[in-house]
């Protein structure tokens, strides 16, 4: 069993989730059950799946949950683009968030590769 809190990628994805929750508070109320909910769910899915994978018994299961986490990161990537295009966030915030998501995706890809090599 691994401690997910020690993983840098979990720490970064947790910070991003907190930021997404804060930013999405300012989205229009009609998006509460739309983009706001989707972004929050996808963002929180990244650290959640990292944590769940750490609790699994095999490297194969761990890699599976990391793969789900990276899929969720790609969802967040699109959702911040949509938020920018809908003018819910400005270009500067979009670029900042996009950089964070890209970093998380790279970290997850490397971790997945490492875990698979250990399988």
C-alpha positions as CSV (number, residue, x, y, z in Angstrom):
1,X,0.0,0.0,0.0
2,X,1.3,3.4,-1.0
3,X,0.6,6.8,0.7
4,X,-1.0,8.9,-2.1
5,X,-0.3,12.1,-0.2
6,X,3.4,11.7,-0.8
7,X,3.0,11.7,-4.6
8,X,3.7,15.0,-6.2
9,X,1.2,14.4,-8.9
10,X,-1.5,13.8,-6.3
11,X,-0.5,17.1,-4.5
12,X,-0.6,19.0,-7.7
13,X,-4.0,17.6,-8.8
14,X,-5.5,18.2,-5.3
15,X,-4.4,21.9,-5.6
16,X,-5.9,22.1,-9.1
17,X,-9.2,20.7,-7.8
18,X,-9.3,23.3,-5.0
19,X,-8.6,26.0,-7.6
20,X,-11.3,24.7,-10.0
21,X,-13.9,24.7,-7.1
22,X,-13.0,28.3,-6.3
23,X,-13.0,29.5,-9.9
24,X,-16.2,27.8,-10.8
25,X,-18.1,29.6,-7.9
26,X,-18.2,32.6,-10.3
27,X,-19.8,30.7,-13.2
28,X,-23.4,31.6,-14.1
29,X,-26.0,29.9,-11.9
30,X,-27.5,28.2,-14.9
31,X,-24.2,26.2,-15.2
32,X,-24.5,24.8,-11.7
33,X,-25.7,21.4,-13.0
34,X,-23.8,21.8,-16.3
35,X,-20.2,22.9,-16.7
36,X,-19.7,23.8,-13.0
37,X,-20.6,20.3,-11.9
38,X,-18.7,18.6,-14.8
39,X,-15.5,20.5,-14.1
40,X,-15.6,19.9,-10.4
41,X,-16.3,16.2,-10.9
42,X,-13.6,15.7,-13.5
43,X,-11.0,17.7,-11.5
44,X,-11.7,15.8,-8.3
45,X,-11.6,12.5,-10.2
46,X,-7.9,13.0,-10.9
47,X,-6.6,12.9,-7.2
48,X,-9.4,10.5,-6.2
49,X,-8.3,7.9,-8.8
50,X,-4.7,8.3,-7.8
51,X,-5.6,7.7,-4.2
52,X,-7.8,4.7,-5.0
53,X,-5.1,3.2,-7.2
54,X,-2.6,3.5,-4.3
55,X,-4.9,1.4,-2.2
56,X,-5.1,-1.4,-4.7
57,X,-3.0,-4.6,-4.3
58,X,-1.4,-5.0,-7.7
59,X,0.6,-2.8,-10.1
60,X,-1.9,-3.6,-12.8
61,X,-4.8,-2.2,-10.8
62,X,-2.7,0.8,-9.8
63,X,-1.9,1.5,-13.5
64,X,-5.6,1.1,-14.3
65,X,-6.7,3.8,-11.8
66,X,-3.8,6.1,-13.0
67,X,-5.2,5.7,-16.5
68,X,-8.6,6.8,-15.3
69,X,-7.0,9.8,-13.6
70,X,-5.2,10.9,-16.8
71,X,-8.5,10.5,-18.7
72,X,-10.1,12.9,-16.2
73,X,-7.2,15.3,-16.6
74,X,-8.0,15.4,-20.3
75,X,-11.6,16.1,-19.5
76,X,-10.5,19.1,-17.3
77,X,-8.3,20.2,-20.2
78,X,-11.3,20.5,-22.5
79,X,-13.6,22.0,-19.8
80,X,-11.2,24.9,-19.1
81,X,-11.0,25.6,-22.8
82,X,-14.8,25.6,-23.0
83,X,-15.0,27.9,-19.9
84,X,-12.6,30.3,-21.7
85,X,-14.6,30.2,-25.0
86,X,-17.8,30.8,-23.0
87,X,-16.0,33.8,-21.4
88,X,-16.4,32.4,-17.9
89,X,-12.6,32.7,-17.4
90,X,-10.2,35.0,-19.1
91,X,-7.2,34.1,-21.4
92,X,-4.6,34.5,-18.6
93,X,-6.4,32.3,-16.2
94,X,-7.0,29.7,-19.0
95,X,-3.3,29.7,-19.8
96,X,-2.4,29.3,-16.1
97,X,-4.8,26.4,-15.6
98,X,-3.8,24.8,-18.9
99,X,-0.2,24.7,-17.8
100,X,-1.1,23.1,-14.6
101,X,-3.3,20.4,-16.3
102,X,-0.5,19.7,-18.8
103,X,2.0,19.3,-16.0
104,X,-0.3,16.8,-14.3
105,X,-0.9,14.9,-17.5
106,X,2.9,14.6,-18.1
107,X,3.4,13.5,-14.5
108,X,0.7,10.9,-14.7
109,X,2.0,9.6,-18.1
110,X,5.5,9.1,-16.5
111,X,4.0,7.4,-13.4
112,X,1.9,5.1,-15.6
113,X,4.9,4.1,-17.6
114,X,6.9,3.4,-14.4
115,X,4.2,1.4,-12.8
116,X,3.7,-0.7,-16.0
117,X,7.4,-1.4,-16.1
118,X,7.2,-2.8,-12.6
119,X,4.3,-5.1,-13.5
